[in-house]
Amino acid sequence: MPNEIRDIQTVDETTHPYIYRENVSVPLRSGGVIRCNVYLPKDSQGKEYPVIATYGPYGKDVPYKDFHAESFSKVEQDHQTAHSAWETPTPSYWTAHGYVVVRADEVGVGQSPGTLDVLSKTTIDSFVDVIEWSATQPWSNGKVGLLGISYYAATQWQVAARQPRGLAAIVPWEGFSDFYRDAFRHGGILSNHFFSVWWARQVGSNQYGLPGKAARPWGPDTIEGDLSEAELAANRVEQDAVFANRFRDDARIEEVNFRLEDVNVPLLSVANWGAISLHLRGNVHGFMRASSPFKYLRFITGRHDLPFYYKEDVEIQRSFLDAFLKDDDRHGWSRPGEVPAVDLVVRKGAEQIGFNDPQAEKAFPRRMEQEWPLARTHYTHLFLQPSGALSFERPDVTEATAISYAAPGSLQSPQLVSFSTAPADSATEITGHIVARLHVSTAAAAADSAPPSDIDLFLTLRHLSAAGAEIHYTGAIGEPVPVAKGWLRVSLRKTDAAHPYHAPWLPHREYRAADAEAVVPDEVYAVDVEVWPTSVVLEKGQRLVLEVASGDTEGAGIFQHNESNDRSPKVFAGVNRIHFGPEYVNTLTLPVIPGEQ
């Protein structure tokens, strides 16, 4: 380093409605330090408070208003403060309600020296140290809670599985729980575009020692001084190095795999129905698999950034944390059976409500449930027909036939086939997990072209009005998205039917290198494709459409799968087919909720 690492803590007791300690050093068991900002209630002298801790790569000193000005302008006014930071709890609110807030810069970011390697084992090791340090400070009552969105939610699952001393409750708000399955590789296909943009804008731009941060403005410059470009490059792990990991047991992925069953603290998992490519699956599966005696699943709609700060949602966060960090349970969270396990929002009346309208979306009805998936679910088969229909009748096909489409497709050049239901006779609620069974093959595009050696399947479920227009829902950044999506790389089709997670409505795959199987041209493969869970009401006259594509289609947005090495034309270019016949029955299995409309 250009300068010796030193103690640079400063304290401000007068400017804000809380005591503000900046750049407090937390020693790491690895031998280094990270730095955090600590926000204390004004009357903290000699008192002990519960702690809310966050640890992440976006810069503890980067103001929300600079990080994302448009988003900041739309959050609740009480959360538009000088110390508001992207996706994290607002210090003024939480200190006013008797909490200490600890906001740490991840190793290699902001004012924390070291190698920048986000979502790595180092991330979790250091987060454990932050939690245990927070629990032992003189201003702490020994109980630490975790609260935050996206990155600040995803790491909660991993660190909770490590069971650090002092951790008392977690609130992962829209954050994946399985890096490979939920975020990095959908069905084994690299989801590169989001991570490339995210790393360049939100992570790499905050690297410790990066020159010119204060001039942007993007937080203060590094206290110890700037690093040279060579030093910066040596002190970070680029996304391309992570992208090179193809299987769940490759070294970089294996180091962050963990057992959700090891999460045993009280948890409130918040899942957004519109987060169809990043957060939704992990929040649902985290709730299902955690062994916590007190665990709750709450569904929301809307953008990923704003609901966290809605007044009613902040009050739910505080009520939950008060119960387990202050022993002040006004709601019944800590009393078995008093609070239903699932707080469900059903997307009914979406055609009238529209998308990206927070006020209008409050009209979606809420319903309390005791479990997930719902015990009364009726898993209903719809059959794909060679005609392009999607119906309750098994196809009357006596001879084998197939529908073809070109590969590889992309968002700019979609290649797909679609299957549509008839207009609904009555309102039907679809809430839960979806699976499609398809019989597929691939072949050379022409007699003189090389045959492909793999198939990527991209499935999309769309909702059409009686007039035939698509009904859109609110995506992560307010964009219009379809009902649900699912993916599968056919060379990774192998399922583990003996695994306790495996179910007819939820195929389980390990995605290990040893699980990869050849895809031979013209050979037909039966595959089960997981489509992410959803909740939607199909009204009378409306239809569902299932798209099967060879690449991203409308609604993929920033979550595209277009990395040239992972989706090489040498591997995927050709013709994909869906086969029909007495041996080839293709189905879409939907979770229909009887009696609900």
N, C-alpha and C positions, 0 to 999 in steps of 0.2 A: 504494500500500500504506500501511497506517496507520503502519508503522514501516520504517525502512531495513533492507534485507536485509543480514545480517551473518554473520560466521563464528561458529557456535555449537557447534563440535565439543567433545565431552567424551570422556575416556578412563577406562576402568575396567580395571585390570590385576589385581585381587585377588578380586573377588566371584565370578567364574565360572571354569570350567576352560579359559578362553581369554581373550585380550585383546579387550575390547569397546570399539570406537570408535563413538560415536553422533553422528549428524548431520554426517557428513563431507560437505563440499560438492564437487560435481563440476561443473566449468565446462562449459557447452554452447556449441557453435559458434554457436548462435542468439543468444548474448549473455547468457542467463540462467544459473541454476544449478539442479541438483537435489540432493537430500540423500539420503544412504544411510547404513546402518549397516554397519560392517566388523567381522568376527569373525576373529581371527588366532590361530594356534596359539601356545601359551604361549612356545615357544622361537623366536619369529619374529625376534628381534633379529639382524640381519645375514644372515638366511636368505631364500631365495626359494621361494615355493610356487605351485602352480597355483591358479587362482581359479574359483569357481563364482559366477556372477552371476545375480541375478533383478531384474526391473523390472516393477512393476505397481501397480494402483490400490487395493489393499485395506488399505494402511497398514502400513509396515514396523514400526511400534511397537504395532500392535494384537495383543495376545496371542491365540494360537489358542484358548485356553480361553474367551476372551470373544467372539471372532468366531463360533465354532460350538461351544458347550459339549458338545453330544451327540456330535459327531464327535470332538472332542478326547479324550473319555472312552474312545473305542474304538480309538484308534491305539495302536500298539505302545508299551509303557511307556517304552522308551528315548527315544522321541520326544515324550514329554510333559514339556516343559521350559519355563522362564520365557521363553525366546526363540524358542519354536516359533511359527510363523506359518502361516496357512492356505495350503495348496497349495505350500509352499516347502520346500527342504531344511533339516534341523535343524542349526543351527550346532555343537552339542556333538558330534554324530557326525562331521561332516565335518572340523572342525578337529582332532579326535583322530586322524584318518587323513591329516593332512598337507595340508589344503586351507585356503585363505582363502575365506570366504563374504562376498559383497557383496550386500546387499539394499537396493534403491533404491526410493524413493517416486516414482511417475510424476509428471510435470509436472502441477501443479494439485491434487495429493493430499498428504495428510499434512503433511510439512514442506517440500515442494517447491513454491515459488511458480509462478504462471503459470495459463494457461487449461486447465481440465479438459476434455479431448477424447479420451476413451479410444479405442483401436483406430484411431487416426488416423495420418497421416503424421508428426505431431509425436511420437507414441509411438515410432515406429521410429527417427526421427532421433535422439532422445534416448537410446534404448537403444544405438544404435551408439556414441554418445559415452561411455556407461558402460563398454561393453566395451573400447574403445580406451584409456580412462583406466585401467581395471583392469590392462590388460596392461603399462602403463608405470610402475606404482608400484614403489618399492624392495623391497616384500615379495613382488612377483610374479615368477614365472619366465617371464613373457611369454605364457603359454598360459591361455586363458579357456574354460571350459565352461559350457553352459547346461542347467539342470535345473529342472523344475517342472511342475505340473499345470494343465490347462485354460487360463486366460488366460496363465499363465506358460509354457505350451507353445505356444499359438497364435502368440504374437509371436516365438517362436524361428524359425519357418519364414521369416517376413518379414525378420527381422534377419539371418539367415544368408544369405538371397539377396542382401543388400547386401555381404556378404563383408568385414566389419570386420577391421581388423588385430588379430591376437592371438586371434581366435576359432578354437578347435582342435577342438571337438566339441559336438554338441547331443543332448539327450535330451528330445524333446517328448513328454510323458506325457499322453495324452488331450487333444489340442488341435487344433482345426480348422486347416486350412492354406489354405482359401479362404473368406474372410469371407462372400461372397455365397452360394455354393452349399452350404457346409457348415453355416452357422449362421444368417445373417441372412434369407435368402429361399430356402426349400426349393422347388426347382422353380419359382422366381419368386414364391412365395407368402410374404408377410411372416410370419416366426416372431416375433411381437411379445411374447407373454406373458412368456416367460422373461426377455427383455432388459429389459422394464419392471420386473419384480420385482428382477432383478439390479442394475439401475442404481440403483433407489431404496434398496435395503438395503445393497449392498456397495460401491457406487462413490460416489454422491452423498453418502452419509453420512460419507465420508472427505475431503470437499473441503477444500483448503487455506483456512484462515480461517473455517471453519464453527464457530460458537460451541457450547460445551457438550460437546465430545467427551470430555473427561476425566471429566465427571460421569456419563457413561452406564454403564460406562466403555468407551471406544472409542479408546484411545490418548491421548496428551497433547494439550492444546490447542496451537494454532499458536503457535510461539515469538514471532513478530513481532506477534501479536495477532489479534483477530477482524476479519472483514470484515462490512460491513453487508449486508443482503439484496440491495440494489441492486448492490453490488460483487460479491457472490457470483453473482448472475444474469448479470452482464456477463462473468464469468470462467469460464463453463462452456457447453458445447454439450449441449443437452438431447437425449434420445433421440428425441423427436418430429421433430427436425430431421434425424436420421439415417433415421428411418422414411420420410420423404418421398422418399427415393431409391428409385426403383422398378426401375431397370435397372443392369446391371453397369458400364455406362460413364457413369452419372450421377456428378457431380463428387466427391461424398463417398466413393463406392465406388471410383471410378477411382484415387483417390490412394493406395489401399492394395492395388491389384492388383499382382501381381508374377509372375515366372516361377519355378516350382519348379525348373526346370532350373538356375537360378543357385545353388541350394543345393549346395555342393561339399565341405563339411566332413563328416567321419565322423558318422553319425547312427544313433541307436537310437530308432525310432518305436514307441510303445507304444499299441496300440489296444484298446479295451474293447468286446466284443461287445454289451454291454447299453446302450451309449451310442448308441441308435438315432436320436437327433434332434439331436445336437450334435457329438460328438467323433470318432466312429468313422470316418466317410468321409474326413475330412481326414488322419488318421494313415495310412490305407491309401493314399490318393492321393499323399500326400507321399513315402512310401517309393517308390511306383511311378515318380514323375516326377523326383525329385532325381537329380543327376548325381554324387553322392558315390561315390568308389571303394570306400568301406567303408560300406555301409548295411544296416541290419537292421530287421526288423519283428517285434515281439513282441505276441502277443495275450494278453489277460487277461479275467477275468470279475469280477463283484462291483461294489460301489459305486465311484463315481469318486474318493472321497477316501481310502479306507483302504488299498488295495493298494500305493500309492506308498510306504507306510511298513512293509510287511511285511518281515521280516528277509531273506527270500530275494530279494525284489525290490530292496531297498537294496543288497544285495551285488552284484546284477547291475549296478545303476547304477554302483557304485564300480569294479567290474571293468572296465567299458567306459571310464569316464573315466580310470582309471589308465593304460589302454593308450595313450590319445592325449594325455593331459596330463602324464603322468609317465614315459612310455616304459617302463612296467611292465606288460607284456601277459602275464598268467598264463593267459588263456583262449584267445587266438588271434585276437582281434578284428582285429588289424592285419596278419594274415598271410592273404593271399588264399586263399579256399576252405576255410580251416580251420574256420570257424564257419558252419554253414548260415544262409542269409539270413533264413529265416522260422522263428520259434518259434511253432507253432500250437497253440491249445487248442481241442479239438473238443467241442462241447456234446452229449455222448452220455450217455444215462441221466438226462435232466433230470427226468423224472417222479418218479424216486426221490429225486433230489438237492434239488429244490425251488428256491426263490429266497431271496436275502438271507441266506444261510447260508455265511459264508466257509469254515468248516471242511468242510462238505459239498461245496462247489464245487471243492475240491482233488481230488475224485474224477474230474473231467473229465479225460480223457487228453490228454497233450501229445505232439506229433509234430513232428519237425524236417523242414523242406522247403527246397528249393533256390531257389524262385522264387515270385512272386505275380503274377497268378493261377497256380494250379497247372497245370503243363503238361499233365497227364493229364486235365484237366477235360473232361467230356462234357456239352456244353450241350444240355439236353433240353427239348423243347417239351411243355408241357401245354396242352390246348385248353379254353377256356371254352365251356360248352354253355348253350343257352337254358334248359335244365332246372335250371341251378344246379350242374351237375357240373363237375369239373375233371379231364380224362382225357387219355390218350395218343392217343385216336382223334379224327381231324378231324371236326368236326360234320357230320352228314348233314342239311343244311338247304338245301332247293332254292329256297325263297322267303325274301325278306328279312323279318326280324322284329326286335323290340327288347325290352329290359328297361328299365323306367323307375324312377327314384327322384327324390325331391324335392331341391331345392337352395334356399338354401345350408343345409348341415347344421352342427352344432356338437357339442362334447362333451356338452353338456346335452341336445341334441335331434339324435341321429345319424340321418342319412338315407343308406341304403346298400343294396347288394346283395352277396351273397356266393356263392362258388363253392367246392365242397369236393371233394377227391379221395376215391376209395374207400379203405377200409382197406388199408394197405400189406401186400403179400405177404411182404416181407422187409425187413430193415434197409437203409436207404439213407442215405449221407452226402451232404449238400448243403453245399458250402463254396465261397464265391466271390461273384461278382456276379450280380445278378438283373435282368431287364428284362421288362416287360409291354407287349405291343402291343395297343392297344384302339382300337375304332372307335366314336366318341362323337359325340353331338349334343346340342343343347339347344333348348328350346321354351318358350313361355309356359305358365304353369300353368293358365290359363283363357282363353277366347276374348276376354274383355274386359280382360285384364291385359297389361301391357307385357312384351315378350319380353326375356329376358336377352341380354347381349352378351359373355359369357365363361363359361368352365367351369373350376372348380378340382377336380382329381382328388386324392383322398387314398387311397392304397393301404396295406393292412396284411396281412401274412402271419402267420397264427396256426397254432399247433401243438396238435392235439387228441389226447387219450389215446384208447385203445380204447373207453373208457366214454363218450367225448364231452366230457370236461371239458378246458378249456384248460390247457395246460402253460405256466407263466409262467417268465420269466427275470428276472435282477436288473437293474433300471434304475439310473440315475445316483445317485439318493438312496435306493436300496434298495426302490423301488416295483416291483410286478409289471409286466413289459412283454412284448409279443409278440415273435415272431422278428425281424421287420424291418418298416420302413415306407418309403414312397416318395411323391413328390408331383409334380404338374405343373399349372401354369396353362396352359390350352390356347392362349391367345393368344401364349404364348412357346414353342410347340411346335417351332419351326424348329430343325433340327439342322444341324451342319456335318460332313457325311460325309467331307470332304476333310481334316479336321483330324487330326493324328497321334494325338490322344487318342481319337478316335472308334473304336468297335468294335461289332460286332453285339450284344455283351452289355453295352455301356456307351455309350449315346448321348451325344454331346458337344453342348452348347449354349453359346453365348456370352452370351445374355441381354442383348443390347444393345437400345437403344431402336429401332434400325432393324430388329431381328429380330421385333418385335411384328407379329402378323398378326391380321386381323379374325376374329371368330367370328360367323358368320351363323346365325340360328335355322334349325333343320331341315336344315342342311347337315352331312353326316357327315365327320368328320376322323379320319384314321389317326394315332395318336400313340404314341410309344415312351416309356414311363415308367421312369426309373431307380429301382430299389428298392435301398436300401443293402445292402452285402455282409453275409454272415452265415456261420455254421457251425453246423450242427445235424444230428443223426442222427434220421431218421424210423424208429422201431422198428416191427416187425411189428404190424399191427392199428391203428396210429396214422394220423392224417390231417392234411393241410394244408388250410387255408382261406384263400382270397384274398378280402379285402373291398375293394370299390370304393365310395367314399363321397364326399359333397359337402362334408365338413367333418371335423374331428377326431373320432376314435373312441377307445374304451377303450384305454389304454396311452399316450395322448399326454402325460398328466401335466402338468407345468409348461410343456411345449414346445407351447403352443397357438398357433393361427393365427386370431385373432379380433378383429383391429383393424378398427374399423367403416369406416374410409375405404378400407382395402385390400380388404375383403370386403363391400362395400356391396350390400344387397339390390337396389338399382337395377341393378346389373351382373349379379348372380348368381342372383336369385330366379326360379325356374321349375322345369322338369322336365328332368333329365338322362337321357340314354339310352345304353345300350350296344347296338350293332347287330350282328346275326348274318345271315349269308347267304353265297351263293357268293363275293361280293366282300368280305365282312366276316368275316375269320377272326381271332379274338382268341386270343392266346397268353400264357402265362407261361413264360418260359425260365429253367430252374433249372440251376445248376452242380453236376452230379452227379459224384462222385468214384468211378470204377469200382474195385471190389475192396476198398473201405474200408467198414467198418461200425462 
